[in-house]
């Protein structure tokens, strides 16, 4: 219990917030790394996932491949990449992008795949091009699952950037890695609490986003067994 | 409907959360069985007429005859644990080894709850652990302070000549370009100096603060958490940093022609290898065997043993320990 009160006291100390190694700066770095990772992973995974979902091609490859990617031990990857590309942001960034790709890719292709084929056929019969079907029918209907993938990726990325402080990088992991060897458990726990709070806030915001992007028709028909969307 | 497609994934969760619980129960059972067999074995050992008398300080007969040797979770500590264990075994003691327990917090706790009796340690770090305010630096001062700081029920034996201490290393090119062979030479180096080391170097008296106060060198820390491992070495070799903290028994120092800087002011904490043992296990016979081993352990021997462990040979810790014992006349 005393560690917990130490942690709260450490967090409450205004001297720990400003400055280059302060909480505010570390939070900013952590967010910056997270956003950068999700952007890069998104640019790679989302178009790929949409393409797999729309064409149905590459599925046999994508499913086991993303599963295998999830199994890669991130700390090992960070160490290995740091040896390959040098000490800096690039190594951990690649490792974290690899971590973020599977949930985003799965969200994208599962989202498109889950769209009722009747709806897609109806759109095609109405004269829509394949691009129009993807952009106006499949993508909007896939958004809730895609946002779910983003939530899952975001949570993992926020949690795992902590590990990258194993190398000379910023972010909230600094508090953990710097405090463990000097047995400053209050600071260590405070760092963990900050990671948890950041992850919860980010997840809450993305949950809101997920609700907002869910098309009205999908929301209305949730739980109704009929596969025919009420909006057509 | 996306909402309709997701549920099939959900049922996987309950089974996968249930399984560890079942496995945990199996572990408890296995641990109980193991504990029972250890007790049974200890009983057998006690009735062995050939086994030497050990322990027995008379505190209610709570002692066992089997000496359990633990170790920290890195190869050198593991090798030393096997050196002690198999050295004692050759002298006729019943010994059990629990290698790679974890960090100091974990294996000191194991010593205190009696699940291990003996662990190879390093004087400086152990002193800092028991007394965070300790200021001793040189081998003799550290030993004297450590003997006072060790809690009741435990003791340290003789220190070995062998030291696995922090050491500041530069590349041969850097050493030649600026004429640097000692920490005292660093102040005259005209380029900014950064040091790759574990994060605690920011606060340790032999880290960044010590460079400033003892040698007048302004250095910045590049924290790398691998204890002078491959990432630290890579940062030094590719010029990201000018100095790297690498433990003195690491084979990579010689392999890469690094120059270890001298420390004329004894800023760096001494780290002689030393056995930390529960007093109830430290019978005269045990102490005699361990101190004889200690007398032969040198830094060069440790480097040689580490090279066999981390080099191409990748020999097991026990194999390395047994070969060393045989070469030094401790084999039974």
Interface residues (C-beta under 8 A of the other chain):
Chain A: X79 X82 X83 X86 X87 X110 X111 X113 X114 X115 X116 X141 X142 X144 X145 X148 X165 X166 X167 X168 X174 X177 X178 X181 X182 X183 X218 X221 X222 X223 X227
Chain B: X1 X2 X3 X4 X5 X6 X105 X132 X196 X198 X199 X200 X202 X203 X222 X223 X224 X225 X226 X230 X231 X234 X235 X238 X240
